[in-house]
Amino acid sequence: MQKRADIVQLKERLKDISDALLVPGDFHPALALAINEYASILFELTNINSESNEQRKDIFTHTGKAIGPFWAAACVREVLRTQRFCRGIYEAVKDCLVKQTTKPIQVIYAGTGPLAALAIPTMMQFRPDQVQFTLLEINPVSYKKLQQLLTILDLNVYVKEFVLADAATWKVTDTADIVVSETMNGGLRNEPQIAIMLNLASQLPGNTILIPEEITVALAALRKENEPLFLKELGRFNKESYREIIAGSSADEWFFQEVVYEPDQEIVSKLVLTTNITVYKSNKLNYNDCSLTLPYSVKGDFSQAKTLRFAYKLGEQTGFNVYAG
Ligand SMILES: C[S@@+](CC[C@H](N)C(=O)[O-])C[C@H]1O[C@@H](n2cnc3c(N)ncnc32)[C@H](O)[C@@H]1O
């Protein structure tokens, strides 16, 4: 049981950490220290433990993998990822507050993990009558740990609702100003980011801010030392393309257009998928900035291929499937 004075002190630390996370620009000396301290505080309060089988266990759904509590918690340590997402959410709430001051800005945060690490810095900067979060998580261990954490930190005043559900099928109960999800991997493989965004965007008004605003995946040729050479865009996921996918899909199956790449010479280099993310406005994650934007190898021998067809599929093996012809 934490003492009242300890909690006040912890929240002062969290406010300082959030100030460091929200400083404009890229890397700065205080950033890594702030993230380290942020992770230590949250890990200790939630008893995140790499040895626990329960905390390492992933959940598989028909739209992808939901990573277990320990892995989800570990994401906080990815410095640039955490900085850009925390700052993006904060800036989006600030932008909404310019237009709407009479009621709180409503944020749906899909896939909180046990720490809701992307939301706490925004809670530290606004009052509960300015911002409210609906916190969605599929993993019951993460869901419970998050409730315990926000209770200890006395932050439940920022929570409209905790929901234990699959965000890729959950029925929205109320309108929202902002939707946030970071349930992705490089090349948009394995995890259900796109299915979650499509499900939520299909039920919310067109002016809802989606975070990330845009994710692009491209085919590229890996060259020694240099950045990969761009060959073909395979997917650009943003508000407009979600609307098109929703309009072109049947009731409960999202339809993704195939993309064909016709090489103009023999493929000799290794092929990779590259990922670029616009979290919100100038908050971007580009090549190699974090695990979400690492190049991902396209497996196979394509040296004789005249065409390569890429199809995005949702399933236990969510990702771009490649067919050589
Ligand atoms: C990559 S972790 C991110 C954790 C945290 N939001 C952060 O950024 O630090 C993704 C989280 O989303 C949850 N998740 C994945 N698929 C989900 C789904 N379909 N519905 C709800 N939560 C999901 C996972 O269980 C995991 O806790």
The ligand as an SDF file (V2000), in Angstrom:
LIG
                    3D

 27 29  0  0  0  0  0  0  0  0999 V2000
    2.4390   -3.0860  -28.6430 C   0  0  0  0  0  0  0  0  0  0  0  0
    1.5480   -3.1840  -27.1210 S   0  0  0  0  0  0  0  0  0  0  0  0
    1.4740   -1.4810  -26.6960 C   0  0  0  0  0  0  0  0  0  0  0  0
    1.2070   -1.2010  -25.2490 C   0  0  0  0  0  0  0  0  0  0  0  0
    1.0480    0.2850  -24.8980 C   0  0  0  0  0  0  0  0  0  0  0  0
   -0.0850    0.8670  -25.5840 N   0  0  0  0  0  0  0  0  0  0  0  0
    2.2620    1.0780  -25.2750 C   0  0  0  0  0  0  0  0  0  0  0  0
    2.2620    1.6370  -26.3700 O   0  0  0  0  0  0  0  0  0  0  0  0
    3.2100    1.1460  -24.5160 O   0  0  0  0  0  0  0  0  0  0  0  0
   -0.0820   -3.5390  -27.7390 C   0  0  0  0  0  0  0  0  0  0  0  0
   -1.1450   -3.8220  -26.6950 C   0  0  0  0  0  0  0  0  0  0  0  0
   -2.3880   -3.9310  -27.4040 O   0  0  0  0  0  0  0  0  0  0  0  0
   -3.1160   -5.0400  -26.9420 C   0  0  0  0  0  0  0  0  0  0  0  0
   -3.9400   -5.5330  -28.0500 N   0  0  0  0  0  0  0  0  0  0  0  0
   -3.5040   -6.1550  -29.1700 C   0  0  0  0  0  0  0  0  0  0  0  0
   -4.5480   -6.5160  -29.9370 N   0  0  0  0  0  0  0  0  0  0  0  0
   -5.6470   -6.0860  -29.3070 C   0  0  0  0  0  0  0  0  0  0  0  0
   -7.0310   -6.1460  -29.6290 C   0  0  0  0  0  0  0  0  0  0  0  0
   -7.4450   -6.7500  -30.7170 N   0  0  0  0  0  0  0  0  0  0  0  0
   -7.8980   -5.5690  -28.7660 N   0  0  0  0  0  0  0  0  0  0  0  0
   -7.4670   -4.9570  -27.6390 C   0  0  0  0  0  0  0  0  0  0  0  0
   -6.1750   -4.8910  -27.2860 N   0  0  0  0  0  0  0  0  0  0  0  0
   -5.2770   -5.4440  -28.1030 C   0  0  0  0  0  0  0  0  0  0  0  0
   -2.0660   -6.0430  -26.5280 C   0  0  0  0  0  0  0  0  0  0  0  0
   -2.6110   -6.9960  -25.6230 O   0  0  0  0  0  0  0  0  0  0  0  0
   -1.0060   -5.1280  -25.9390 C   0  0  0  0  0  0  0  0  0  0  0  0
   -1.2640   -4.9140  -24.5900 O   0  0  0  0  0  0  0  0  0  0  0  0
  1  2  1  0
  2  3  1  0
  2 10  1  0
  3  4  1  0
  4  5  1  0
  5  6  1  0
  5  7  1  0
  7  8  2  0
  7  9  1  0
 10 11  1  0
 11 12  1  0
 11 26  1  0
 12 13  1  0
 13 14  1  0
 13 24  1  0
 14 15  1  0
 14 23  1  0
 15 16  2  0
 16 17  1  0
 17 18  1  0
 17 23  2  0
 18 19  1  0
 18 20  2  0
 20 21  1  0
 21 22  2  0
 22 23  1  0
 24 25  1  0
 24 26  1  0
 26 27  1  0
M  CHG  2   2   1   9  -1
M  END
$$$$
